[in-house]
Amino acid sequence: MTKLINFFKESYDEMVHKVTWSKYSELQSSSVLVLVASLIFALFIGLIDISFENLLDWYYHNL
């Protein structure tokens, strides 16, 4: 039981005193970057999907 208590004490000490946390503004800019990149990727995949759908519709209707 003492090992478990010691583990939690050391974990708390490390999280509070030894970890460097990012500033809120850095987190915001990183989040915006991820959001924009995700939207661009989703649009790209959507365009590919629509293109393949139209191509296959054209192919199957002209057989």
mmCIF file as Biopython writes it, N, C-alpha, C and O atoms, coordinates in Angstrom:
data_model
#
loop_
_atom_site.group_PDB
_atom_site.id
_atom_site.type_symbol
_atom_site.label_atom_id
_atom_site.label_alt_id
_atom_site.label_comp_id
_atom_site.label_asym_id
_atom_site.label_entity_id
_atom_site.label_seq_id
_atom_site.pdbx_PDB_ins_code
_atom_site.Cartn_x
_atom_site.Cartn_y
_atom_site.Cartn_z
_atom_site.occupancy
_atom_site.B_iso_or_equiv
_atom_site.auth_seq_id
_atom_site.auth_asym_id
_atom_site.pdbx_PDB_model_num
ATOM 1   N N  . MET A ? 1  ? 0.822   -1.195 0.000   1.0 0.0 1  A 1 
ATOM 2   C CA . MET A ? 1  ? 0.000   0.000  0.000   1.0 0.0 1  A 1 
ATOM 3   C C  . MET A ? 1  ? 0.866   1.259  0.000   1.0 0.0 1  A 1 
ATOM 4   O O  . MET A ? 1  ? 0.497   2.271  -0.596  1.0 0.0 1  A 1 
ATOM 5   N N  . THR A ? 2  ? 2.012   1.195  0.665   1.0 0.0 2  A 1 
ATOM 6   C CA . THR A ? 2  ? 2.884   2.362  0.714   1.0 0.0 2  A 1 
ATOM 7   C C  . THR A ? 2  ? 3.482   2.669  -0.657  1.0 0.0 2  A 1 
ATOM 8   O O  . THR A ? 2  ? 3.755   3.825  -0.980  1.0 0.0 2  A 1 
ATOM 9   N N  . LYS A ? 3  ? 3.685   1.615  -1.463  1.0 0.0 3  A 1 
ATOM 10  C CA . LYS A ? 3  ? 4.199   1.839  -2.811  1.0 0.0 3  A 1 
ATOM 11  C C  . LYS A ? 3  ? 3.185   2.624  -3.647  1.0 0.0 3  A 1 
ATOM 12  O O  . LYS A ? 3  ? 3.558   3.504  -4.423  1.0 0.0 3  A 1 
ATOM 13  N N  . LEU A ? 4  ? 1.920   2.300  -3.482  1.0 0.0 4  A 1 
ATOM 14  C CA . LEU A ? 4  ? 0.869   2.991  -4.226  1.0 0.0 4  A 1 
ATOM 15  C C  . LEU A ? 4  ? 0.760   4.454  -3.794  1.0 0.0 4  A 1 
ATOM 16  O O  . LEU A ? 4  ? 0.643   5.345  -4.635  1.0 0.0 4  A 1 
ATOM 17  N N  . ILE A ? 5  ? 0.798   4.691  -2.513  1.0 0.0 5  A 1 
ATOM 18  C CA . ILE A ? 5  ? 0.735   6.057  -1.997  1.0 0.0 5  A 1 
ATOM 19  C C  . ILE A ? 5  ? 1.959   6.841  -2.460  1.0 0.0 5  A 1 
ATOM 20  O O  . ILE A ? 5  ? 1.845   7.999  -2.860  1.0 0.0 5  A 1 
ATOM 21  N N  . ASN A ? 6  ? 3.120   6.211  -2.405  1.0 0.0 6  A 1 
ATOM 22  C CA . ASN A ? 6  ? 4.348   6.859  -2.855  1.0 0.0 6  A 1 
ATOM 23  C C  . ASN A ? 6  ? 4.275   7.182  -4.350  1.0 0.0 6  A 1 
ATOM 24  O O  . ASN A ? 6  ? 4.733   8.241  -4.779  1.0 0.0 6  A 1 
ATOM 25  N N  . PHE A ? 7  ? 3.705   6.280  -5.135  1.0 0.0 7  A 1 
ATOM 26  C CA . PHE A ? 7  ? 3.539   6.504  -6.565  1.0 0.0 7  A 1 
ATOM 27  C C  . PHE A ? 7  ? 2.688   7.744  -6.827  1.0 0.0 7  A 1 
ATOM 28  O O  . PHE A ? 7  ? 3.051   8.581  -7.653  1.0 0.0 7  A 1 
ATOM 29  N N  . PHE A ? 8  ? 1.563   7.866  -6.131  1.0 0.0 8  A 1 
ATOM 30  C CA . PHE A ? 8  ? 0.689   9.020  -6.321  1.0 0.0 8  A 1 
ATOM 31  C C  . PHE A ? 8  ? 1.356   10.322 -5.867  1.0 0.0 8  A 1 
ATOM 32  O O  . PHE A ? 8  ? 1.185   11.358 -6.510  1.0 0.0 8  A 1 
ATOM 33  N N  . LYS A ? 9  ? 2.095   10.280 -4.793  1.0 0.0 9  A 1 
ATOM 34  C CA . LYS A ? 9  ? 2.802   11.472 -4.317  1.0 0.0 9  A 1 
ATOM 35  C C  . LYS A ? 9  ? 3.844   11.923 -5.340  1.0 0.0 9  A 1 
ATOM 36  O O  . LYS A ? 9  ? 3.938   13.109 -5.656  1.0 0.0 9  A 1 
ATOM 37  N N  . GLU A ? 10 ? 4.623   10.975 -5.852  1.0 0.0 10 A 1 
ATOM 38  C CA . GLU A ? 10 ? 5.648   11.311 -6.836  1.0 0.0 10 A 1 
ATOM 39  C C  . GLU A ? 10 ? 5.020   11.777 -8.153  1.0 0.0 10 A 1 
ATOM 40  O O  . GLU A ? 10 ? 5.542   12.683 -8.803  1.0 0.0 10 A 1 
ATOM 41  N N  . SER A ? 11 ? 3.922   11.169 -8.537  1.0 0.0 11 A 1 
ATOM 42  C CA . SER A ? 11 ? 3.233   11.595 -9.761  1.0 0.0 11 A 1 
ATOM 43  C C  . SER A ? 11 ? 2.720   13.014 -9.623  1.0 0.0 11 A 1 
ATOM 44  O O  . SER A ? 11 ? 2.868   13.819 -10.543 1.0 0.0 11 A 1 
ATOM 45  N N  . TYR A ? 12 ? 2.127   13.326 -8.504  1.0 0.0 12 A 1 
ATOM 46  C CA . TYR A ? 12 ? 1.636   14.678 -8.258  1.0 0.0 12 A 1 
ATOM 47  C C  . TYR A ? 12 ? 2.787   15.680 -8.278  1.0 0.0 12 A 1 
ATOM 48  O O  . TYR A ? 12 ? 2.683   16.739 -8.897  1.0 0.0 12 A 1 
ATOM 49  N N  . ASP A ? 13 ? 3.879   15.343 -7.602  1.0 0.0 13 A 1 
ATOM 50  C CA . ASP A ? 13 ? 5.040   16.229 -7.556  1.0 0.0 13 A 1 
ATOM 51  C C  . ASP A ? 13 ? 5.582   16.483 -8.962  1.0 0.0 13 A 1 
ATOM 52  O O  . ASP A ? 13 ? 5.933   17.615 -9.297  1.0 0.0 13 A 1 
ATOM 53  N N  . GLU A ? 14 ? 5.650   15.452 -9.771  1.0 0.0 14 A 1 
ATOM 54  C CA . GLU A ? 14 ? 6.148   15.619 -11.138 1.0 0.0 14 A 1 
ATOM 55  C C  . GLU A ? 14 ? 5.216   16.483 -11.973 1.0 0.0 14 A 1 
ATOM 56  O O  . GLU A ? 14 ? 5.679   17.348 -12.716 1.0 0.0 14 A 1 
ATOM 57  N N  . MET A ? 15 ? 3.918   16.263 -11.864 1.0 0.0 15 A 1 
ATOM 58  C CA . MET A ? 15 ? 2.947   17.034 -12.647 1.0 0.0 15 A 1 
ATOM 59  C C  . MET A ? 15 ? 2.936   18.508 -12.251 1.0 0.0 15 A 1 
ATOM 60  O O  . MET A ? 15 ? 2.735   19.374 -13.103 1.0 0.0 15 A 1 
ATOM 61  N N  . VAL A ? 16 ? 3.146   18.801 -10.978 1.0 0.0 16 A 1 
ATOM 62  C CA . VAL A ? 16 ? 3.068   20.180 -10.500 1.0 0.0 16 A 1 
ATOM 63  C C  . VAL A ? 16 ? 4.395   20.921 -10.666 1.0 0.0 16 A 1 
ATOM 64  O O  . VAL A ? 16 ? 4.399   22.098 -11.028 1.0 0.0 16 A 1 
ATOM 65  N N  . HIS A ? 17 ? 5.509   20.259 -10.409 1.0 0.0 17 A 1 
ATOM 66  C CA . HIS A ? 17 ? 6.784   20.967 -10.328 1.0 0.0 17 A 1 
ATOM 67  C C  . HIS A ? 17 ? 7.753   20.698 -11.476 1.0 0.0 17 A 1 
ATOM 68  O O  . HIS A ? 17 ? 8.642   21.513 -11.724 1.0 0.0 17 A 1 
ATOM 69  N N  . LYS A ? 18 ? 7.608   19.593 -12.173 1.0 0.0 18 A 1 
ATOM 70  C CA . LYS A ? 18 ? 8.623   19.237 -13.168 1.0 0.0 18 A 1 
ATOM 71  C C  . LYS A ? 18 ? 8.139   19.312 -14.612 1.0 0.0 18 A 1 
ATOM 72  O O  . LYS A ? 18 ? 8.955   19.283 -15.533 1.0 0.0 18 A 1 
ATOM 73  N N  . VAL A ? 19 ? 6.854   19.405 -14.823 1.0 0.0 19 A 1 
ATOM 74  C CA . VAL A ? 19 ? 6.304   19.450 -16.181 1.0 0.0 19 A 1 
ATOM 75  C C  . VAL A ? 19 ? 6.152   20.903 -16.599 1.0 0.0 19 A 1 
ATOM 76  O O  . VAL A ? 19 ? 5.690   21.736 -15.819 1.0 0.0 19 A 1 
ATOM 77  N N  . THR A ? 20 ? 6.543   21.207 -17.835 1.0 0.0 20 A 1 
ATOM 78  C CA . THR A ? 20 ? 6.312   22.555 -18.355 1.0 0.0 20 A 1 
ATOM 79  C C  . THR A ? 20 ? 5.044   22.516 -19.200 1.0 0.0 20 A 1 
ATOM 80  O O  . THR A ? 20 ? 4.949   21.750 -20.159 1.0 0.0 20 A 1 
ATOM 81  N N  . TRP A ? 21 ? 4.092   23.334 -18.842 1.0 0.0 21 A 1 
ATOM 82  C CA . TRP A ? 21 ? 2.816   23.379 -19.532 1.0 0.0 21 A 1 
ATOM 83  C C  . TRP A ? 21 ? 2.828   24.501 -20.556 1.0 0.0 21 A 1 
ATOM 84  O O  . TRP A ? 21 ? 3.422   25.554 -20.326 1.0 0.0 21 A 1 
ATOM 85  N N  . SER A ? 22 ? 2.178   24.277 -21.670 1.0 0.0 22 A 1 
ATOM 86  C CA . SER A ? 22 ? 2.085   25.300 -22.715 1.0 0.0 22 A 1 
ATOM 87  C C  . SER A ? 22 ? 1.196   26.445 -22.248 1.0 0.0 22 A 1 
ATOM 88  O O  . SER A ? 22 ? 0.308   26.270 -21.413 1.0 0.0 22 A 1 
ATOM 89  N N  . LYS A ? 23 ? 1.456   27.606 -22.804 1.0 0.0 23 A 1 
ATOM 90  C CA . LYS A ? 23 ? 0.615   28.764 -22.500 1.0 0.0 23 A 1 
ATOM 91  C C  . LYS A ? 23 ? -0.708  28.625 -23.240 1.0 0.0 23 A 1 
ATOM 92  O O  . LYS A ? 23 ? -0.804  27.932 -24.253 1.0 0.0 23 A 1 
ATOM 93  N N  . TYR A ? 24 ? -1.724  29.298 -22.713 1.0 0.0 24 A 1 
ATOM 94  C CA . TYR A ? 24 ? -3.062  29.203 -23.297 1.0 0.0 24 A 1 
ATOM 95  C C  . TYR A ? 24 ? -3.071  29.686 -24.746 1.0 0.0 24 A 1 
ATOM 96  O O  . TYR A ? 24 ? -3.759  29.102 -25.583 1.0 0.0 24 A 1 
ATOM 97  N N  . SER A ? 25 ? -2.324  30.736 -25.051 1.0 0.0 25 A 1 
ATOM 98  C CA . SER A ? 25 ? -2.290  31.260 -26.422 1.0 0.0 25 A 1 
ATOM 99  C C  . SER A ? 25 ? -1.648  30.258 -27.379 1.0 0.0 25 A 1 
ATOM 100 O O  . SER A ? 25 ? -2.067  30.148 -28.532 1.0 0.0 25 A 1 
ATOM 101 N N  . GLU A ? 26 ? -0.640  29.532 -26.914 1.0 0.0 26 A 1 
ATOM 102 C CA . GLU A ? 26 ? -0.017  28.498 -27.746 1.0 0.0 26 A 1 
ATOM 103 C C  . GLU A ? 26 ? -0.998  27.368 -28.028 1.0 0.0 26 A 1 
ATOM 104 O O  . GLU A ? 26 ? -1.059  26.852 -29.144 1.0 0.0 26 A 1 
ATOM 105 N N  . LEU A ? 27 ? -1.760  26.991 -27.020 1.0 0.0 27 A 1 
ATOM 106 C CA . LEU A ? 27 ? -2.755  25.936 -27.197 1.0 0.0 27 A 1 
ATOM 107 C C  . LEU A ? 27 ? -3.839  26.365 -28.171 1.0 0.0 27 A 1 
ATOM 108 O O  . LEU A ? 27 ? -4.303  25.570 -28.988 1.0 0.0 27 A 1 
ATOM 109 N N  . GLN A ? 28 ? -4.244  27.638 -28.078 1.0 0.0 28 A 1 
ATOM 110 C CA . GLN A ? 28 ? -5.260  28.151 -28.998 1.0 0.0 28 A 1 
ATOM 111 C C  . GLN A ? 28 ? -4.762  28.123 -30.431 1.0 0.0 28 A 1 
ATOM 112 O O  . GLN A ? 28 ? -5.487  27.682 -31.323 1.0 0.0 28 A 1 
ATOM 113 N N  . SER A ? 29 ? -3.553  28.579 -30.670 1.0 0.0 29 A 1 
ATOM 114 C CA . SER A ? 29 ? -3.041  28.613 -32.039 1.0 0.0 29 A 1 
ATOM 115 C C  . SER A ? 29 ? -2.854  27.197 -32.584 1.0 0.0 29 A 1 
ATOM 116 O O  . SER A ? 29 ? -3.102  26.948 -33.764 1.0 0.0 29 A 1 
ATOM 117 N N  . SER A ? 30 ? -2.423  26.283 -31.740 1.0 0.0 30 A 1 
ATOM 118 C CA . SER A ? 30 ? -2.287  24.896 -32.181 1.0 0.0 30 A 1 
ATOM 119 C C  . SER A ? 30 ? -3.648  24.288 -32.506 1.0 0.0 30 A 1 
ATOM 120 O O  . SER A ? 30 ? -3.785  23.543 -33.476 1.0 0.0 30 A 1 
ATOM 121 N N  . SER A ? 31 ? -4.643  24.605 -31.701 1.0 0.0 31 A 1 
ATOM 122 C CA . SER A ? 31 ? -5.987  24.086 -31.940 1.0 0.0 31 A 1 
ATOM 123 C C  . SER A ? 31 ? -6.563  24.627 -33.240 1.0 0.0 31 A 1 
ATOM 124 O O  . SER A ? 31 ? -7.205  23.890 -33.989 1.0 0.0 31 A 1 
ATOM 125 N N  . VAL A ? 32 ? -6.338  25.899 -33.511 1.0 0.0 32 A 1 
ATOM 126 C CA . VAL A ? 32 ? -6.818  26.497 -34.751 1.0 0.0 32 A 1 
ATOM 127 C C  . VAL A ? 32 ? -6.123  25.847 -35.936 1.0 0.0 32 A 1 
ATOM 128 O O  . VAL A ? 32 ? -6.760  25.562 -36.951 1.0 0.0 32 A 1 
ATOM 129 N N  . LEU A ? 33 ? -4.835  25.614 -35.817 1.0 0.0 33 A 1 
ATOM 130 C CA . LEU A ? 33 ? -4.087  24.960 -36.893 1.0 0.0 33 A 1 
ATOM 131 C C  . LEU A ? 33 ? -4.635  23.563 -37.175 1.0 0.0 33 A 1 
ATOM 132 O O  . LEU A ? 33 ? -4.813  23.193 -38.335 1.0 0.0 33 A 1 
ATOM 133 N N  . VAL A ? 34 ? -4.902  22.793 -36.139 1.0 0.0 34 A 1 
ATOM 134 C CA . VAL A ? 34 ? -5.452  21.447 -36.311 1.0 0.0 34 A 1 
ATOM 135 C C  . VAL A ? 34 ? -6.846  21.517 -36.940 1.0 0.0 34 A 1 
ATOM 136 O O  . VAL A ? 34 ? -7.171  20.708 -37.810 1.0 0.0 34 A 1 
ATOM 137 N N  . LEU A ? 35 ? -7.666  22.471 -36.510 1.0 0.0 35 A 1 
ATOM 138 C CA . LEU A ? 35 ? -9.008  22.624 -37.067 1.0 0.0 35 A 1 
ATOM 139 C C  . LEU A ? 35 ? -8.958  22.953 -38.553 1.0 0.0 35 A 1 
ATOM 140 O O  . LEU A ? 35 ? -9.682  22.352 -39.346 1.0 0.0 35 A 1 
ATOM 141 N N  . VAL A ? 36 ? -8.114  23.898 -38.932 1.0 0.0 36 A 1 
ATOM 142 C CA . VAL A ? 36 ? -8.004  24.289 -40.337 1.0 0.0 36 A 1 
ATOM 143 C C  . VAL A ? 36 ? -7.472  23.126 -41.177 1.0 0.0 36 A 1 
ATOM 144 O O  . VAL A ? 36 ? -8.002  22.847 -42.252 1.0 0.0 36 A 1 
ATOM 145 N N  . ALA A ? 37 ? -6.445  22.457 -40.701 1.0 0.0 37 A 1 
ATOM 146 C CA . ALA A ? 37 ? -5.892  21.315 -41.433 1.0 0.0 37 A 1 
ATOM 147 C C  . ALA A ? 37 ? -6.931  20.208 -41.583 1.0 0.0 37 A 1 
ATOM 148 O O  . ALA A ? 37 ? -7.012  19.582 -42.640 1.0 0.0 37 A 1 
ATOM 149 N N  . SER A ? 38 ? -7.720  19.958 -40.552 1.0 0.0 38 A 1 
ATOM 150 C CA . SER A ? 38 ? -8.765  18.935 -40.620 1.0 0.0 38 A 1 
ATOM 151 C C  . SER A ? 38 ? -9.841  19.306 -41.629 1.0 0.0 38 A 1 
ATOM 152 O O  . SER A ? 38 ? -10.318 18.448 -42.372 1.0 0.0 38 A 1 
ATOM 153 N N  . LEU A ? 39 ? -10.224 20.571 -41.661 1.0 0.0 39 A 1 
ATOM 154 C CA . LEU A ? 39 ? -11.226 21.014 -42.634 1.0 0.0 39 A 1 
ATOM 155 C C  . LEU A ? 39 ? -10.715 20.895 -44.065 1.0 0.0 39 A 1 
ATOM 156 O O  . LEU A ? 39 ? -11.443 20.449 -44.951 1.0 0.0 39 A 1 
ATOM 157 N N  . ILE A ? 40 ? -9.474  21.291 -44.290 1.0 0.0 40 A 1 
ATOM 158 C CA . ILE A ? 40 ? -8.896  21.167 -45.624 1.0 0.0 40 A 1 
ATOM 159 C C  . ILE A ? 40 ? -8.832  19.704 -46.040 1.0 0.0 40 A 1 
ATOM 160 O O  . ILE A ? 40 ? -9.176  19.370 -47.174 1.0 0.0 40 A 1 
ATOM 161 N N  . PHE A ? 41 ? -8.399  18.832 -45.143 1.0 0.0 41 A 1 
ATOM 162 C CA . PHE A ? 41 ? -8.323  17.405 -45.437 1.0 0.0 41 A 1 
ATOM 163 C C  . PHE A ? 41 ? -9.713  16.838 -45.717 1.0 0.0 41 A 1 
ATOM 164 O O  . PHE A ? 41 ? -9.874  16.042 -46.642 1.0 0.0 41 A 1 
ATOM 165 N N  . ALA A ? 42 ? -10.712 17.229 -44.941 1.0 0.0 42 A 1 
ATOM 166 C CA . ALA A ? 42 ? -12.081 16.745 -45.147 1.0 0.0 42 A 1 
ATOM 167 C C  . ALA A ? 42 ? -12.628 17.205 -46.494 1.0 0.0 42 A 1 
ATOM 168 O O  . ALA A ? 42 ? -13.282 16.431 -47.193 1.0 0.0 42 A 1 
ATOM 169 N N  . LEU A ? 43 ? -12.367 18.454 -46.862 1.0 0.0 43 A 1 
ATOM 170 C CA . LEU A ? 43 ? -12.812 18.952 -48.168 1.0 0.0 43 A 1 
ATOM 171 C C  . LEU A ? 43 ? -12.132 18.192 -49.300 1.0 0.0 43 A 1 
ATOM 172 O O  . LEU A ? 43 ? -12.778 17.841 -50.287 1.0 0.0 43 A 1 
ATOM 173 N N  . PHE A ? 44 ? -10.857 17.941 -49.167 1.0 0.0 44 A 1 
ATOM 174 C CA . PHE A ? 44 ? -10.119 17.197 -50.183 1.0 0.0 44 A 1 
ATOM 175 C C  . PHE A ? 44 ? -10.680 15.787 -50.346 1.0 0.0 44 A 1 
ATOM 176 O O  . PHE A ? 44 ? -10.909 15.340 -51.469 1.0 0.0 44 A 1 
ATOM 177 N N  . ILE A ? 45 ? -10.902 15.091 -49.248 1.0 0.0 45 A 1 
ATOM 178 C CA . ILE A ? 45 ? -11.460 13.735 -49.302 1.0 0.0 45 A 1 
ATOM 179 C C  . ILE A ? 45 ? -12.877 13.780 -49.872 1.0 0.0 45 A 1 
ATOM 180 O O  . ILE A ? 45 ? -13.260 12.896 -50.638 1.0 0.0 45 A 1 
ATOM 181 N N  . GLY A ? 46 ? -13.665 14.805 -49.505 1.0 0.0 46 A 1 
ATOM 182 C CA . GLY A ? 46 ? -15.017 14.944 -50.048 1.0 0.0 46 A 1 
ATOM 183 C C  . GLY A ? 46 ? -15.002 15.152 -51.553 1.0 0.0 46 A 1 
ATOM 184 O O  . GLY A ? 46 ? -15.825 14.577 -52.264 1.0 0.0 46 A 1 
ATOM 185 N N  . LEU A ? 47 ? -14.079 15.963 -52.044 1.0 0.0 47 A 1 
ATOM 186 C CA . LEU A ? 47 ? -13.974 16.176 -53.495 1.0 0.0 47 A 1 
ATOM 187 C C  . LEU A ? 47 ? -13.584 14.890 -54.221 1.0 0.0 47 A 1 
ATOM 188 O O  . LEU A ? 47 ? -14.109 14.593 -55.294 1.0 0.0 47 A 1 
ATOM 189 N N  . ILE A ? 48 ? -12.676 14.143 -53.641 1.0 0.0 48 A 1 
ATOM 190 C CA . ILE A ? 48 ? -12.296 12.860 -54.241 1.0 0.0 48 A 1 
ATOM 191 C C  . ILE A ? 48 ? -13.495 11.920 -54.265 1.0 0.0 48 A 1 
ATOM 192 O O  . ILE A ? 48 ? -13.727 11.241 -55.266 1.0 0.0 48 A 1 
ATOM 193 N N  . ASP A ? 49 ? -14.255 11.873 -53.184 1.0 0.0 49 A 1 
ATOM 194 C CA . ASP A ? 49 ? -15.428 11.015 -53.098 1.0 0.0 49 A 1 
ATOM 195 C C  . ASP A ? 49 ? -16.473 11.397 -54.153 1.0 0.0 49 A 1 
ATOM 196 O O  . ASP A ? 49 ? -17.015 10.525 -54.832 1.0 0.0 49 A 1 
ATOM 197 N N  . ILE A ? 50 ? -16.751 12.674 -54.290 1.0 0.0 50 A 1 
ATOM 198 C CA . ILE A ? 50 ? -17.723 13.137 -55.280 1.0 0.0 50 A 1 
ATOM 199 C C  . ILE A ? 50 ? -17.233 12.835 -56.689 1.0 0.0 50 A 1 
ATOM 200 O O  . ILE A ? 50 ? -18.016 12.435 -57.550 1.0 0.0 50 A 1 
ATOM 201 N N  . SER A ? 51 ? -15.935 13.026 -56.925 1.0 0.0 51 A 1 
ATOM 202 C CA . SER A ? 51 ? -15.371 12.746 -58.244 1.0 0.0 51 A 1 
ATOM 203 C C  . SER A ? 51 ? -15.521 11.270 -58.603 1.0 0.0 51 A 1 
ATOM 204 O O  . SER A ? 51 ? -15.945 10.941 -59.710 1.0 0.0 51 A 1 
ATOM 205 N N  . PHE A ? 52 ? -15.178 10.389 -57.680 1.0 0.0 52 A 1 
ATOM 206 C CA . PHE A ? 52 ? -15.311 8.958  -57.949 1.0 0.0 52 A 1 
ATOM 207 C C  . PHE A ? 52 ? -16.772 8.564  -58.141 1.0 0.0 52 A 1 
ATOM 208 O O  . PHE A ? 52 ? -17.087 7.740  -59.000 1.0 0.0 52 A 1 
ATOM 209 N N  . GLU A ? 53 ? -17.655 9.143  -57.354 1.0 0.0 53 A 1 
ATOM 210 C CA . GLU A ? 53 ? -19.074 8.847  -57.497 1.0 0.0 53 A 1 
ATOM 211 C C  . GLU A ? 53 ? -19.573 9.244  -58.884 1.0 0.0 53 A 1 
ATOM 212 O O  . GLU A ? 53 ? -20.269 8.468  -59.540 1.0 0.0 53 A 1 
ATOM 213 N N  . ASN A ? 54 ? -19.223 10.443 -59.330 1.0 0.0 54 A 1 
ATOM 214 C CA . ASN A ? 54 ? -19.643 10.890 -60.655 1.0 0.0 54 A 1 
ATOM 215 C C  . ASN A ? 54 ? -19.012 10.054 -61.758 1.0 0.0 54 A 1 
ATOM 216 O O  . ASN A ? 54 ? -19.664 9.732  -62.750 1.0 0.0 54 A 1 
ATOM 217 N N  . LEU A ? 55 ? -17.759 9.709  -61.587 1.0 0.0 55 A 1 
ATOM 218 C CA . LEU A ? 55 ? -17.076 8.886  -62.577 1.0 0.0 55 A 1 
ATOM 219 C C  . LEU A ? 55 ? -17.723 7.515  -62.691 1.0 0.0 55 A 1 
ATOM 220 O O  . LEU A ? 55 ? -17.944 7.025  -63.798 1.0 0.0 55 A 1 
ATOM 221 N N  . LEU A ? 56 ? -18.026 6.896  -61.569 1.0 0.0 56 A 1 
ATOM 222 C CA . LEU A ? 56 ? -18.660 5.574  -61.600 1.0 0.0 56 A 1 
ATOM 223 C C  . LEU A ? 56 ? -20.090 5.652  -62.117 1.0 0.0 56 A 1 
ATOM 224 O O  . LEU A ? 56 ? -20.523 4.748  -62.832 1.0 0.0 56 A 1 
ATOM 225 N N  . ASP A ? 57 ? -20.841 6.704  -61.779 1.0 0.0 57 A 1 
ATOM 226 C CA . ASP A ? 57 ? -22.177 6.876  -62.337 1.0 0.0 57 A 1 
ATOM 227 C C  . ASP A ? 57 ? -22.112 7.012  -63.856 1.0 0.0 57 A 1 
ATOM 228 O O  . ASP A ? 57 ? -22.901 6.390  -64.567 1.0 0.0 57 A 1 
ATOM 229 N N  . TRP A ? 58 ? -21.196 7.802  -64.346 1.0 0.0 58 A 1 
ATOM 230 C CA . TRP A ? 58 ? -21.039 7.983  -65.790 1.0 0.0 58 A 1 
ATOM 231 C C  . TRP A ? 58 ? -20.662 6.652  -66.437 1.0 0.0 58 A 1 
ATOM 232 O O  . TRP A ? 58 ? -21.193 6.300  -67.491 1.0 0.0 58 A 1 
ATOM 233 N N  . TYR A ? 59 ? -19.745 5.910  -65.809 1.0 0.0 59 A 1 
ATOM 234 C CA . TYR A ? 59 ? -19.279 4.624  -66.356 1.0 0.0 59 A 1 
ATOM 235 C C  . TYR A ? 59 ? -20.413 3.615  -66.425 1.0 0.0 59 A 1 
ATOM 236 O O  . TYR A ? 59 ? -20.587 2.963  -67.454 1.0 0.0 59 A 1 
ATOM 237 N N  . TYR A ? 60 ? -21.181 3.469  -65.364 1.0 0.0 60 A 1 
ATOM 238 C CA . TYR A ? 60 ? -22.242 2.457  -65.326 1.0 0.0 60 A 1 
ATOM 239 C C  . TYR A ? 60 ? -23.444 2.845  -66.188 1.0 0.0 60 A 1 
ATOM 240 O O  . TYR A ? 60 ? -24.152 1.963  -66.674 1.0 0.0 60 A 1 
ATOM 241 N N  . HIS A ? 61 ? -23.688 4.125  -66.386 1.0 0.0 61 A 1 
ATOM 242 C CA . HIS A ? 61 ? -24.794 4.531  -67.241 1.0 0.0 61 A 1 
ATOM 243 C C  . HIS A ? 61 ? -24.458 4.434  -68.733 1.0 0.0 61 A 1 
ATOM 244 O O  . HIS A ? 61 ? -25.359 4.385  -69.570 1.0 0.0 61 A 1 
ATOM 245 N N  . ASN A ? 62 ? -23.186 4.406  -69.060 1.0 0.0 62 A 1 
ATOM 246 C CA . ASN A ? 62 ? -22.768 4.327  -70.454 1.0 0.0 62 A 1 
ATOM 247 C C  . ASN A ? 62 ? -22.336 2.935  -70.876 1.0 0.0 62 A 1 
ATOM 248 O O  . ASN A ? 62 ? -21.744 2.773  -71.943 1.0 0.0 62 A 1 
ATOM 249 N N  . LEU A ? 63 ? -22.617 1.936  -70.069 1.0 0.0 63 A 1 
ATOM 250 C CA . LEU A ? 63 ? -22.278 0.566  -70.445 1.0 0.0 63 A 1 
ATOM 251 C C  . LEU A ? 63 ? -23.338 -0.056 -71.302 1.0 0.0 63 A 1 
ATOM 252 O O  . LEU A ? 63 ? -23.206 -1.211 -71.706 1.0 0.0 63 A 1 
#
